[in-house]
Amino acid sequence: MKTAKVEVGHWIIVGESTNAYVFNVVSENELEVGYLQNNVKAIKESVVLENDKWKFKYSGPCGSYLRGNEEAIVKRGK
């Protein structure tokens, strides 16, 4: 199955149910996204495409807090 092209400004699903906003397309298989951690903190983190699903690139915490306009976009949601 071929995944649809993802662009900056799109919303995607990471894992089973995390809504994430695309801030940067690193490659066809890697993105930098913002999402709400525990429905409170806006976080920016890398995700990778694996078996036609987006998943976090690293298993442990490695994102950074979003601020300003980027934080507002993520908190506003889809």
C-alpha positions in Angstrom: 0.0 0.0 0.0 1.4 3.4 -1.0 1.0 6.2 1.6 -0.4 9.5 0.4 2.2 12.3 0.1 2.4 14.3 3.3 3.2 18.1 3.2 3.8 20.8 5.8 0.5 21.8 7.3 -1.1 18.3 7.1 -2.3 16.5 10.2 -1.3 12.8 10.5 -1.9 10.0 13.0 1.2 8.7 14.8 1.0 5.3 16.4 -2.6 4.3 17.1 -4.2 7.6 17.8 -1.9 10.6 18.3 -2.9 13.5 16.1 0.2 15.4 14.9 0.8 18.5 12.8 3.5 18.4 10.1 6.1 21.2 10.6 8.8 19.8 8.3 9.2 17.1 5.7 12.7 15.7 6.2 12.2 12.9 3.6 9.5 10.7 2.1 9.9 8.5 5.3 10.6 11.1 8.0 8.8 14.1 9.4 9.1 16.6 12.2 5.7 17.0 13.8 4.1 18.7 16.8 1.6 16.9 19.0 0.0 17.3 22.5 1.6 15.1 25.1 -0.9 14.0 27.7 -3.3 16.6 26.1 -1.3 19.3 27.8 2.2 19.9 26.5 2.9 20.8 22.9 5.9 18.8 21.8 7.9 18.7 18.5 9.5 15.3 17.6 10.6 13.2 14.6 8.5 10.5 13.2 9.3 7.8 10.6 7.1 5.8 8.3 7.3 2.1 9.0 5.0 -0.5 7.4 2.7 2.3 6.1 2.3 3.8 9.6 3.9 6.8 11.2 5.7 6.1 14.5 8.0 8.0 16.8 11.6 7.8 15.6 13.0 7.3 19.1 11.5 5.1 21.8 12.4 7.4 24.7 11.6 11.1 25.2 13.6 13.2 22.8 11.3 16.0 21.6 11.4 19.7 22.5 8.6 22.0 23.8 6.8 24.1 21.2 6.3 27.8 21.9 4.5 30.7 20.3 2.7 30.2 17.0 3.8 26.5 16.7 2.4 25.7 20.1 -0.9 27.5 19.3 -1.3 25.5 16.1 -0.9 22.2 18.0 -3.1 23.2 20.9 -5.8 24.4 18.6 -5.8 20.9 17.0 -7.2 19.5 13.9 
